[in-house]
Amino acid sequence: MNLGADDYVTKPFSRAEILDAVRTRLERRDVLAARTAPVGDAPADRLWVPDRLEKIVVSDPAMLALYDEAAKAAVAPISVLLLGETGVGKEVLAQNIHEISLRKNHPFLALNCAALSESLLESELFGNERGAFTGAIAARPGLFEAAQGGTVFLDEVGELPMVIQVKLLRVLEERRVIRVGGRAPIDVDVRFVAATNRDLEAQIAHGTFREDLYYRLAGITLTIPPLRDRTSEIVPLALRFAKMTAAKLGRRAPPTLAEAAREALLRYGWPGNLRELRNVLDRAVVLSGEHEIEAAHLPAKVTGASTRESSPQLAGPRAPLQSATDLPPASGVMTRDATNDVPPSSTLRSEMESLERKRIVEALERCGGNQTAAAEMLGMSRRTLVTRLGSYELPRPRKRT
């Protein structure tokens, strides 16, 4: 080291350790070169240039600054944690981080941590050996092995069960996985990008998320602002979504937006962010036919909004929903009118169940059948929502496309 060496690896060392050391040195070299070289001399694939944004819409100053920070994080060997409300575009940003990193020629694999049960999640992440459980007829690599050399995106990481958090922490620290039913550790070389709409620090305080795992994931933390705070992007995004939908429908030309429609889109608060905007434009393109999109082609909730709604940027730790009283009332307080379909002689429990059932139906309708988004709106886990659907004999909807 005194003679100018940048780093060293002690014996005995594994192949993964030496590769990681070499990759770290190469990434550090590129970062230093990008900082010191004039813009015209920097390598094209290390710059956050406009052609990198051609697949997305980024024009708001706060978003441009955010993507600039993401570009700096992309060339560094560090984990990235993305925060923001549901539907703000966390996976899109994660994909762009991967595409400008040194790992761009290797896989980008994503997993929604809230979509699977604990046992399935463990097998998906870490893999399994043959005979590890009923139905495991062959050995199967997990997500970390399959993404070797690339990037793993863990969406809704705040929903991870505590048992899985412990095992994930070990992978982050040792860069090795042990398959379910196996004993031999397997070296893995992946970049971690995680995302959540939860307040992880609040979850740490409540004992539902490990503090050591949080610091491992949050090497660099990037917070994506909600759509209502970047109104300059609403119309460009709407036109982009409309163009994509029209192309899928075989339309001859992309539709345009009438002035009244533009004004309605700008007034609305977009609690569902980009996902909700995409759903609204899909509907509008279908209803408008080959003509211009008018305000009449938009949902009543959009055209009837006079002020931009507000919603919390990050929700706190999730607690199981015990009754309808855990849900926010539809109009500030619960009145008899809210349950006018319940006979006066019904019990308090039946009234509460009736109201809860009604709110679940409304949330699913508002979220276009997206159960994960509806669960977020109701403040319950997706598994709890599925249980409620069964207990109220409600059919499980499919997402609208």
ZINORJO-V166758 format. One line per field, one symbol per residue. ss: DSSP state (H for helix, E for strand, L for the rest). phi: phi as a letter, one per 40 degrees, with the letter a starting at -180 (. if undefined). psi: psi as a letter, one per 40 degrees, with the letter a starting at -180 (. if undefined). Layout:
# ZINORJO-V166758
ss: ???
phi: ???
psi: ???
This chain:
# ZINORJO-V166758
ss: LLLLLLLLLLLLLLHHHHHHHHHHHHHHHHHHHHHHLLHHHLLHHHLLLHHHHLLLLLLLHHHHHHHHHHHHHHLLLLLEEEELLLLLLHHHHHHHHHHLLLLLLLLEEEEELLLLLHHHHHHHHHLELLLLLLLLLLLELLHHHHLLLLEEEEELHHHLLHHHHHHHHHHHHHLEELLELLLLLEELLLEEEEEELELHHHHHHLLLLLHHHHHHHLLEEEELLLHHHLHHHHHHHHHHHHHHHHHHLLLLLLLLELHHHHHHHHHLLLLLHHHHHHHHHHHHHHHHLLLLELHHHLLHHHHLLLLLLLLLLLELLLLLLLLHHHLLLLLLLLLHHHHLLLLLLLLHHHHHHHHHHHHHHHHHHHLLLLHHHHHHHHLLLHHHHHHHHHHLLLLLLLLLL
phi: .cchccaabcccbcccccccccccccccccccccccccdcbcdccbbccdccbccbbbbcdccccccccccccccbcacbbbbiccgchccccccccccbcccccbcbbbaccccbcdcccccccbgaccgcadgccacacccccccdgbbbbbcfcccccdccdcccdccccbfabbccgbbccbcbbbcbbbaabcccccccccgbaccccdcccccbbbbccccccbcccccdcccccccccccccgccaccbbccccccccccccfccfccccccccdccccccgcbccbcccccccccccbbccbaccbccccbdccacccccccbgbcbcccbccbcdcccccccccccccccccccccccggcccccccccgbccccccccdcccfcccccccb
psi: ddeeidiihiiiiiddddddddddddddddddddddiideeihdeeigidededeihhdhddddddddddddddeigiihhhiiiheefddddddddddeieedeiihhihheeeiiddddddddeiiihedihegeiihiaddddeheahhhhifdeehiddddddddddddefiihiheidhihhigihhhiiieigddddddeeehhdddddddfdhhhhhiideegdeedddddddddddddddefidiiiihidddddddddiegdeaddddddddddddddebeiihideeiiddddehdihiiiidhiaihihhdieeeihidfdihiddefeehideiidddddddddddddddddddefehdddddddefiiddddddddddefhihiiih.
